[in-house]
């Protein structure tokens, strides 16, 4: 039987007629709708066309451009501008406008080439190749004076007050601000600089970036209801001015003496090196935590050209660097070593040991300790700088006796010792208002052994930052008050009105006033008597106190040291604290704190009168004589193989020479195991 193919089936005629009728009706409906829509549009255009056209045009912007804000200044405490933003101009060319009429081309090119250092041939090529571009940057960051010749040509009038050069077209000037530093490298590690326009990098520029930055404005044109071109300006909101606690004069004095020291000892022992690996100084007000000056020779750079490495490396060395190496070297220069670098403080930490023992009641200050030149602790023979015999607490500070410090720490016990070190902020960030602060490194109570306690008592085997030591020491000599260190005092708006102030922040009391008074007595004797190890730092006519330090650097090879001095003026009511550290002085025998004392003295001699702190004592002839001090901070072995104990045993007269040493005998090598410190106390240097 034959199957029927569906295609063979015929569609009924009735169905075709119905479909045709429906399509015809649909077509008629669509046509009527289109006719109605056209009629409505015609009506709207005739009756309300102008109204709607104006509404659309009102929403269109013409010649819209951003008005940049001005980043706020950074000033010193007395208003001297240390960082500012100067308005500069970019020369912008609208090639499409120039090409819109052949009359415009030659006059515009002539005006540009005569006013600016532009090549005519290159300019013609640019206009030709970018003929449809409305934004071509020809020159950047010109001063107001540099653009005046072109503006004068453009606006020059003839006798009839008509423009002489009406065909100069398509050139305009775009405003922006250039960050500049009037004093170049002054306070570079404190100020920091900016990148990518208005992004602070390091220092105050980074920490206070939000305060310094403002909000861009905008200028744009539009058509009003009468189709007239109007302009609207939304002004920029300029950034705030940051007033620092830095005194530019004090900062300049500090940097001058750092440079003089490094120049004096340049090539002295290491032929190609400066006078030290790094010389750093902090000057602070101990009564509120404000920093008057902070500088390091390793972090001195031109803020107007921060990527210049030529001050630290030769041209050949720079050419051999890849980009990563250059960036690493730059970050080492840009960082602020006074808050970012950690080191062992040496004997400058001894006042903290004595203060904690006095304040906890474990000693009274009337004790006497027997110093035989060393002490056996935990199987280690830990040396002193000499055989002091019976030595009081006061003289232990004056003579920097390691044995006495170890005895005192034994009486304290590790619980009290660790508690007070924490109170003094050792191993903790101070919270200073600068980026990149490190926390240092200190043994936790659980991991502190008897040897760790002993070595920590005289400032070895733990790490601090300079700002930690300044803050802790200030509390010891100001009555026991620990202030948060800071480098900014207030914020001003663009009109000079005060937006906010940063009052001193008292964080805690570390010790009692009576303890503070006793420590000041000990520290006064250390500097102001001929027996004290800090006598070289004394400024004639002033009552002052302080402590010296010499810390042997790892790997304990008895060749590399950090020498230091921390002191205050005046004795009765300390107004200034100075802390000087010199990392690896460029001499054969580094272990002499006199290097740091000499720098501190030279700085104070200029700074004190400037700060209206004047001498209160007469200057005697004896005081004007300079005595070469052989100050050292730890016992060492001499060329004959004798330890300091062997060389000085039975000779107590050495106790009056003012010698200090804390170097280690051959029998003892400081145990240092980073795994024995808590993770919270590890150094957290940023931007390594």
C-alpha positions in Angstrom: 0.0 0.0 0.0 1.5 3.3 -1.0 2.2 5.7 1.8 1.2 9.3 1.4 3.9 12.0 1.8 2.8 15.0 3.9 4.1 17.2 1.2 1.6 15.7 -1.1 -1.3 16.9 1.1 -3.0 20.1 -0.3 -3.8 23.0 2.0 -7.4 23.9 2.0 -8.4 27.0 0.1 -10.4 28.2 3.1 -7.3 28.3 5.3 -5.4 30.4 2.8 -8.1 33.0 2.6 -8.3 33.4 6.4 -4.6 33.8 6.7 -4.5 36.5 4.0 -7.3 38.4 5.8 -5.4 38.4 9.1 -2.2 39.6 7.6 -4.0 42.4 5.8 -5.6 43.5 9.0 -2.3 43.4 10.9 -0.6 45.5 8.2 -3.3 48.1 8.3 -3.0 48.3 12.1 0.8 48.8 11.9 0.5 51.4 9.3 -2.1 53.3 11.2 0.1 53.2 14.3 3.1 54.5 12.4 1.0 57.3 10.9 -0.3 58.2 14.4 3.3 58.2 15.9 4.6 60.4 13.1 1.7 62.8 13.6 2.4 62.9 17.4 6.2 63.6 16.8 5.3 66.3 14.4 3.0 67.9 16.9 5.6 67.8 19.7 8.3 69.2 17.5 6.1 72.0 16.3 4.6 72.9 19.7 7.4 72.0 22.2 10.5 71.3 20.2 12.5 74.3 21.5 11.7 73.4 25.1 12.9 69.8 24.9 15.9 70.7 22.8 17.1 73.1 25.5 16.5 70.6 28.2 18.8 68.1 26.4 21.4 70.7 25.7 21.4 71.8 29.3 22.5 68.3 30.3 25.5 68.5 27.9 28.8 69.7 29.2 31.3 71.8 27.2 35.0 72.3 27.9 34.8 70.3 31.1 38.1 70.1 33.0 39.3 69.1 36.4 40.6 71.8 38.8 43.3 70.1 40.8 43.5 70.6 44.6 46.6 71.9 46.2 48.3 69.5 48.6 48.9 71.0 52.0 52.2 72.3 53.2 54.4 70.7 55.9 56.0 73.2 58.2 58.3 73.0 61.1 57.2 74.0 64.6 57.8 77.7 63.9 56.1 77.8 60.5 59.1 77.4 58.2 57.8 75.6 55.1 59.6 72.3 54.6 57.3 70.9 51.9 55.0 72.8 49.6 53.1 72.5 46.3 53.9 74.9 43.5 51.4 75.5 40.6 52.8 74.5 37.3 51.4 74.4 33.8 51.2 71.8 31.0 51.0 73.0 27.4 48.1 71.3 25.7 47.5 71.3 21.9 44.1 70.7 20.3 45.2 69.4 16.9 41.7 69.2 15.6 41.1 72.9 16.3 44.4 73.8 14.6 43.5 71.8 11.5 39.9 73.1 11.3 41.2 76.1 9.3 44.3 76.4 7.2 44.7 80.0 8.5 45.4 78.6 12.0 48.3 76.3 11.3 51.3 78.6 10.6 50.5 81.3 13.2 50.0 78.7 15.9 53.2 76.9 15.1 55.1 80.2 15.0 53.8 81.2 18.4 54.7 77.9 19.9 58.2 77.6 18.5 59.1 81.2 19.4 57.7 81.0 23.0 58.9 77.5 23.9 61.9 75.2 23.0 60.0 73.2 20.4 61.1 71.9 17.1 59.0 73.2 14.2 59.4 70.1 12.1 58.4 67.8 14.9 55.5 70.0 15.8 54.1 69.9 12.3 54.4 66.1 12.3 52.5 65.9 15.5 49.7 68.1 14.2 49.5 66.1 11.0 49.6 62.6 12.6 47.2 63.4 15.4 44.9 65.7 13.4 41.8 64.5 15.2 43.2 64.6 18.7 42.0 67.3 21.0 44.5 66.6 23.8 48.2 66.4 23.1 50.7 67.3 25.8 53.5 69.3 24.3 55.3 70.4 27.5 54.9 69.6 31.2 55.4 71.5 34.5 56.3 74.9 33.2 56.4 77.8 35.7 54.1 80.8 35.4 57.0 82.9 34.1 57.8 80.3 31.4 54.3 80.5 29.8 54.1 84.3 29.8 55.7 84.8 26.3 53.1 82.7 24.6 50.2 84.4 26.6 51.5 87.8 25.6 51.6 86.8 21.9 48.2 85.3 22.1 46.6 88.4 23.8 48.6 91.2 22.1 46.4 94.0 20.8 46.9 96.5 18.0 46.1 100.2 18.1 42.4 99.5 17.6 42.3 97.0 20.5 42.0 94.1 18.2 44.1 91.0 18.6 47.3 91.1 16.6 47.4 87.3 16.3 43.7 86.2 16.0 44.7 82.9 14.3 46.6 81.4 17.2 44.2 78.6 18.0 44.0 75.3 19.9 46.6 75.9 22.6 45.7 76.0 26.3 47.3 75.5 29.7 46.5 72.8 32.1 47.1 73.5 35.8 48.7 71.1 38.2 50.8 71.2 41.3 54.5 70.1 41.7 55.6 69.0 45.2 58.8 70.7 46.1 61.1 70.8 49.2 62.8 74.2 49.7 65.6 72.7 51.8 66.2 69.7 49.6 67.5 67.0 52.0 66.7 68.6 55.3 64.7 66.1 57.5 64.3 63.8 54.6 63.7 60.7 56.7 61.0 62.5 58.6 59.3 64.3 55.8 59.2 61.6 53.1 58.1 62.5 49.5 55.3 62.0 47.1 54.9 59.8 44.1 52.3 59.7 41.3 51.2 63.2 42.0 49.7 63.2 45.5 50.6 59.9 47.1 52.8 60.2 50.1 55.8 57.8 50.3 57.5 57.4 53.7 57.5 60.0 56.5 54.9 62.6 57.3 53.9 62.7 53.6 52.7 59.1 53.9 51.4 59.0 57.5 49.3 62.2 57.1 48.5 61.6 53.4 44.7 62.0 53.9 45.1 65.3 55.8 47.5 66.7 53.2 45.3 65.8 50.2 42.2 67.7 49.2 39.4 67.2 46.7 39.6 68.1 43.0 37.2 70.7 41.7 35.6 70.9 38.2 34.9 73.6 35.7 32.4 72.9 32.9 30.2 74.8 30.4 26.5 74.2 29.6 23.6 75.9 27.6 20.9 77.7 29.6 17.2 77.9 28.6 18.1 80.6 26.1 20.8 78.4 24.5 23.5 80.6 25.9 26.8 79.0 26.9 27.3 79.3 30.6 30.2 78.2 32.8 30.0 76.6 36.3 32.9 76.1 38.6 33.0 73.7 41.5 36.1 74.9 43.3 38.7 72.5 44.5 39.1 71.9 48.3 42.8 72.3 49.1 44.6 70.0 51.5 45.4 70.8 55.1 48.8 72.1 56.4 50.6 69.8 58.7 52.6 71.5 61.4 55.4 69.3 62.6 57.3 69.3 65.9 60.6 69.4 64.0 62.6 72.6 64.4 64.3 73.3 61.2 67.2 75.1 62.9 67.8 72.3 65.4 67.5 69.8 62.5 70.0 71.7 60.5 72.5 71.7 63.4 72.1 68.0 63.9 72.6 67.2 60.2 75.6 69.5 60.1 77.4 67.7 62.9 76.5 64.3 61.6 78.1 65.3 58.3 81.2 66.7 60.0 81.8 63.5 61.9 81.5 61.3 58.8 83.8 63.6 56.9 86.3 63.7 59.7 86.6 59.9 59.8 86.1 59.3 56.1 88.6 56.7 54.9 90.3 56.6 58.3 90.4 52.8 58.5 88.1 51.5 55.7 89.6 53.4 52.8 86.5 53.8 50.6 83.9 54.3 53.4 82.4 57.3 55.2 83.1 58.0 58.8 80.5 55.4 59.9 78.1 52.9 58.5 75.4 55.1 60.0 75.3 58.0 62.4 71.9 58.8 63.9 70.7 61.5 66.2 67.3 62.2 67.9 66.6 65.3 69.9 63.4 65.2 71.9 61.4 67.1 74.6 61.2 64.6 77.5 58.2 66.3 78.9 55.7 65.7 76.0 57.3 63.3 73.6 57.8 65.8 70.8 60.7 65.2 68.4 62.7 68.4 67.6 65.2 66.7 65.3 65.7 63.2 63.8 68.4 62.4 61.3 70.6 59.6 60.0 73.5 59.7 57.6 72.3 56.5 55.9 68.9 58.1 55.2 69.9 61.5 53.8 68.7 62.2 50.3 67.4 65.0 48.1 63.6 65.1 48.5 63.3 66.8 45.1 65.1 63.9 43.4 64.6 61.0 45.7 65.6 58.3 43.2 69.1 59.7 42.8 71.6 57.0 44.1 74.7 58.9 43.2 75.4 60.0 46.8 75.7 56.4 47.9 77.0 54.6 44.8 79.4 55.2 42.0 78.2 55.5 38.4 79.6 52.1 37.6 77.7 50.5 40.5 74.5 52.1 39.6 74.8 51.0 35.9 75.3 47.4 37.1 72.1 47.4 39.1 68.9 45.8 37.8 65.6 47.5 38.7 65.0 45.3 41.7 68.4 46.0 43.2 67.9 49.7 42.6 64.5 49.7 44.4 65.9 47.7 47.3 68.8 50.2 47.7 66.4 53.1 47.4 64.1 51.7 50.1 67.1 51.3 52.4 67.9 55.0 51.9 64.3 56.1 52.2 63.6 54.3 55.4 64.0 56.1 58.7 66.6 54.1 60.6 65.8 55.9 63.9 62.5 54.1 64.0 63.0 51.2 61.6 66.5 49.8 62.5 67.0 47.6 65.5 70.2 47.1 67.5 71.6 46.1 70.9 71.6 49.3 73.0 74.6 48.4 75.3 75.1 50.3 78.5 72.5 53.0 77.7 70.0 50.3 78.9 71.6 50.1 82.4 69.6 52.9 83.8 66.5 50.9 83.0 67.8 47.9 84.9 68.6 50.0 88.0 65.3 51.9 87.8 63.3 48.8 87.7 65.1 47.3 90.7 64.7 50.5 92.7 61.1 51.0 91.8 60.2 47.4 92.6 61.9 47.7 96.0 64.4 45.0 95.3 67.2 47.4 96.0 67.4 50.7 97.9 70.4 52.2 96.2 72.6 51.8 99.2 73.9 48.4 98.2 77.5 47.5 97.3 78.6 44.8 95.0 81.9 43.1 94.6 83.3 43.2 91.1 86.2 40.9 90.3 86.1 41.7 86.6 83.7 38.9 85.6 80.8 36.8 86.8 80.2 33.1 86.1 76.6 32.6 85.1 75.0 29.6 83.4 78.4 28.2 82.5 79.5 31.4 80.9 82.3 33.7 82.1 80.8 37.1 81.5 83.3 39.9 81.7 83.3 43.5 83.0 85.5 46.4 81.9 87.8 46.1 84.9 88.1 45.0 88.5 86.1 47.6 90.3 86.1 45.9 93.7 83.4 47.0 96.1 81.2 49.3 94.0 78.0 51.1 94.9 74.8 51.4 92.7 75.7 55.0 91.9 79.2 54.2 90.9 78.0 51.1 88.9 76.2 53.5 86.6 79.1 56.0 86.6 81.6 53.3 85.8 79.2 51.1 83.7 79.9 48.0 85.7 78.5 44.9 84.1 79.0 42.7 87.2 76.9 45.1 89.3 74.1 45.1 86.7 74.1 41.3 86.6 73.9 41.1 90.4 71.1 43.6 90.5 69.2 41.6 87.9 69.7 38.4 89.9 68.0 40.2 92.9 65.2 41.4 90.7 64.6 38.0 89.1 63.4 37.5 85.6 59.7 38.2 86.4 60.3 41.7 87.7 63.0 42.4 85.1 60.8 41.3 82.2 57.8 43.2 83.6 59.6 46.5 83.8 61.2 46.1 80.4 57.7 45.7 79.0 56.6 48.8 81.0 59.5 50.7 79.4 58.2 49.7 76.0 61.1 47.4 75.1 60.0 45.0 72.3 57.0 47.2 71.5 56.2 49.9 69.0 55.9 53.3 70.5 53.2 54.3 68.1 55.1 57.3 66.7 53.2 59.0 63.9 55.6 57.8 61.2 55.4 54.7 58.9 57.8 51.8 59.2 58.3 51.6 62.9 59.9 48.3 64.1 59.0 46.7 67.4 62.5 45.4 68.3 63.2 42.0 69.9 63.1 41.0 73.6 63.0 37.7 75.4 59.6 36.6 76.7 59.4 35.7 80.4 58.9 32.0 79.5 62.0 31.9 77.3 64.4 34.1 79.4 67.2 32.0 81.0 69.7 33.0 83.6 72.3 34.0 81.0 69.7 36.0 79.0 68.8 37.9 82.2 72.4 38.6 82.9 73.3 39.9 79.5 70.0 41.8 79.1 70.8 43.7 82.3 73.7 45.5 80.6 72.0 46.0 77.3 73.1 43.0 75.2 71.2 40.2 73.6 68.0 42.1 72.8 67.1 44.7 70.2 65.6 48.1 70.4 65.0 51.1 68.2 66.3 54.6 68.9 62.8 55.9 69.4 62.2 53.2 72.0 65.3 54.2 73.9 64.5 57.9 73.8 60.9 57.2 75.1 62.0 54.9 77.9 65.0 57.1 79.0 62.8 60.2 79.0 60.4 58.6 81.4 63.4 57.7 83.7 64.5 61.3 84.0 61.2 63.2 83.8 59.5 61.8 86.9 58.4 58.5 85.4 56.1 59.7 82.7 56.0 57.8 79.4 54.7 60.0 76.6 53.9 58.8 73.1 56.5 60.2 70.8 55.2 62.3 67.9 56.4 64.5 65.0 53.2 66.5 64.4 51.6 69.1 66.7 48.6 70.4 64.7 46.7 70.5 61.5 45.6 73.8 59.8 43.2 74.4 57.0 44.0 76.2 53.8 43.2 79.6 55.5 45.4 78.9 58.4 42.7 78.1 60.9 43.3 75.2 63.3 41.5 72.0 62.4 42.9 69.8 65.1 45.8 69.7 67.6 47.8 66.8 68.8 48.2 67.3 72.5 50.9 65.3 74.4 49.6 61.7 75.1 50.7 60.4 78.5 50.6 56.6 78.1 51.7 55.5 81.5 54.0 56.0 84.5 57.0 53.7 84.4 58.6 54.5 87.7 57.9 56.8 90.7 59.3 60.3 91.0 61.6 59.2 93.8 63.1 56.5 91.6 63.5 59.0 88.8 65.2 61.5 91.1 67.7 58.8 92.2 68.5 57.8 88.6 69.1 61.5 87.7 71.6 61.7 90.5 73.5 58.7 89.1 73.3 60.0 85.6 74.5 63.4 86.7 77.6 61.9 88.2 78.2 59.9 85.1 78.6 63.1 82.9 79.4 65.9 85.3 82.3 64.3 87.2 85.8 63.3 86.0 85.2 59.8 87.2 82.1 59.3 85.0 82.3 57.6 81.7 80.2 60.3 80.0 82.4 63.3 81.0 83.4 63.9 77.4 79.8 64.8 76.6 79.5 67.6 79.2 78.8 71.0 77.8 80.6 73.7 79.8 78.4 75.6 82.2 75.5 73.2 82.1 74.2 70.7 84.6 73.4 67.5 82.7 73.3 63.8 83.0 73.5 60.8 80.7 74.8 57.4 79.9 77.3 56.0 77.4 77.0 52.7 75.5 79.1 50.4 73.4 77.4 47.3 72.1 79.3 44.6 70.3 77.5 43.6 67.1 76.8 40.1 66.0 78.7 38.0 65.1 80.7 38.9 68.2 84.0 39.2 66.4 85.2 42.0 68.6 85.7 44.4 65.7 82.3 46.0 65.0 80.4 48.1 67.5 77.5 50.5 67.9 78.7 53.3 70.2 76.2 55.7 71.7 75.4 58.4 74.2 72.0 59.4 75.6 71.8 62.5 77.8 69.6 65.3 79.0 69.9 69.0 79.9 69.4 70.6 82.4 69.7 68.5 85.5 66.9 69.9 87.7 64.2 70.2 85.0 65.2 68.3 81.9 64.1 70.1 78.7 66.1 68.3 76.1 67.1 64.6 75.5 69.8 63.8 72.9 70.5 60.3 71.7 73.5 59.7 69.4 74.3 56.3 67.9 77.3 55.6 65.6 77.2 52.3 63.8 80.7 51.0 63.1 82.9 54.2 63.3 85.5 54.1 60.6 88.4 53.5 62.9 90.5 50.5 63.7 89.3 50.4 67.4 85.6 51.2 67.3 84.8 50.4 70.9 84.9 54.0 72.3 81.7 55.9 73.2 83.7 59.1 73.0 82.8 59.3 69.3 79.1 59.6 70.2 79.8 61.9 73.1 81.8 64.3 71.0 78.9 64.5 68.5 76.4 65.0 71.3 78.4 67.7 72.9 79.0 69.6 69.6 75.2 69.5 68.9 74.2 70.6 72.4 76.7 73.5 72.4 74.7 75.1 69.5 71.2 73.8 70.2 70.9 74.8 73.9 71.4 78.6 73.5 69.1 78.5 70.5 66.4 76.9 72.7 67.0 79.6 75.3 68.6 77.1 77.7 71.6 78.9 79.1 74.5 77.9 81.3 73.9 78.0 85.1 77.4 77.3 86.3 80.7 79.2 85.8 83.2 77.8 83.3 86.5 76.8 84.9 89.8 76.4 83.2 89.8 72.7 84.0 86.5 72.2 82.2 87.8 73.7 79.0 90.6 71.2 78.8 89.7 68.2 76.5 90.6 64.9 77.9 91.0 62.0 75.5 88.7 59.3 76.8 89.2 55.7 76.2 85.6 54.9 76.9 84.7 51.3 76.1 81.6 49.3 77.0 82.6 45.7 77.4 85.7 43.8 78.5 88.0 42.6 75.7 91.2 40.7 75.1 94.3 42.7 74.4 97.1 41.9 71.9 98.9 39.8 74.4 95.9 37.6 75.0 95.1 39.0 78.4 91.6 39.6 79.4 90.7 42.9 81.0 90.5 41.1 84.3 94.1 39.9 83.9 95.4 43.3 82.9 93.7 45.2 85.7 93.4 42.8 88.6 94.3 44.4 91.9 94.5 47.9 90.3 91.5 49.8 91.6 93.1 53.1 90.5 91.7 52.4 87.1 88.3 53.0 88.5 89.0 56.8 88.5 90.0 57.1 84.9 86.6 57.3 83.4 87.1 54.2 81.3 84.1 52.2 80.4 83.9 48.9 78.6 81.4 46.2 78.0 83.1 44.1 75.5 83.2 40.4 76.1 86.1 38.2 77.1 87.3 35.4 74.9 85.6 32.9 77.3 82.2 34.3 76.6 80.2 34.7 73.4 76.7 36.1 73.8 74.2 33.4 73.2 71.6 34.6 70.7 68.8 32.4 69.6 66.0 34.2 67.7 63.7 31.3 68.3 63.7 32.2 72.0 61.8 35.4 71.5 58.0 35.6 71.0 56.7 36.3 67.6 55.0 39.5 68.8 58.4 40.9 69.8 60.1 40.4 66.5 61.3 43.3 64.5 58.7 44.4 62.0 60.6 46.7 59.7 58.5 47.8 56.8 59.6 48.0 53.1 62.7 45.9 53.5 
